[in-house]
Amino acid sequence: MFATLSDRLADTFKNLRGKGRLSEADIDATAREIRIALLEADVALPVVKEFTRAVKERARGAEVSGALNPAQQVVKIVNEELVAILGGETRRLRYAKSGPTVILLAGLQGAGKTTLAAKLAKWLKDQGKSPVLVACDLQRPNAVQQLQVNGERVGVPVFAPEPGNGTGDPVAVATASLEHARRTLHDVVIVDTAGRLGVDAEMMQQAADIRDAVRPDEVLFVVDAMIGQDAVSTAQAFLDGVGFDGVVLTKLDGDARGGAALSIRGITDRPVMFASSGEKMTDFDVFHPDRMASRILD
Ligand code: GDP
């Protein structure tokens, strides 16, 4: 395993102990360790560079004061910068002012969209909302059924094309779901879209067509935290092809260090809003930048 950022910094700081302030050489040594650790955690190079620059600047200007020794001071700066780049406070969902709130989920096949759709529905239901799930992934065999099974697990109804109509038009299904939600007094509509194993133009166009038809209040890009450096190119492709307002990181129960979170935020400037961390419907929470910062550091 790679050394963690905290380990690396601790090693560097052994040589700093007892010094009153950070010299330029100390700052350079620290920056080097941060750079290596972040690259090892699969953070995209431009984000690493910008982050390291920001930490160096603050470390240079920092007063070495009071209770903290220089080493602690740098850890504090790194932590604060991580939290800042990850978005500071958690961004909340935006609800429609009138009519049902529409949340569109987009992402690659296998990212965890269908699972996430049900988790999000449960989370909303627990907050007193009345969500409905909409099956617009008509590409992947069993996706509709999987959504129905998950919907049942969380007690949320699923709006889907009639059985046997597997080649249905997802745009028509999405459009009809809004009318259905209004009629049945559901106040949040969660639309699950088709993904492919890799980014392709047809998939993007379909998601964009659904977006244009339902005019979502939030488009959430769902991404597997384990895909490392690929997170950046995938996020960029979805940003260009569909556009999105926020990010959901999935599979955080794996050993991904969180590099994807930092990269996506740094490159797309869209906040990570939710975190999915397991196969159970309760393995879901709003994203906490401070927790992710600790994960990246430790
Ligand atoms: P979709 O193709 O994007 O709809 O992805 P699915 O929801 O079908 O998920 C793909 C696989 O990942 C399934 O086997 C899920 O059970 C699994 N999965 C989804 N979310 C998580 C998660 O947070 N943690 C883990 N460990 N597995 C997950």
Residues whose N, C-alpha, C, O or C-beta is under 5 A from the ligand:
A	BS01	GDP	L108 Q109 G110 A111 G112 K113 T114 T115 L116 T250 K251 L252 D253 S276 S277 G278 E279
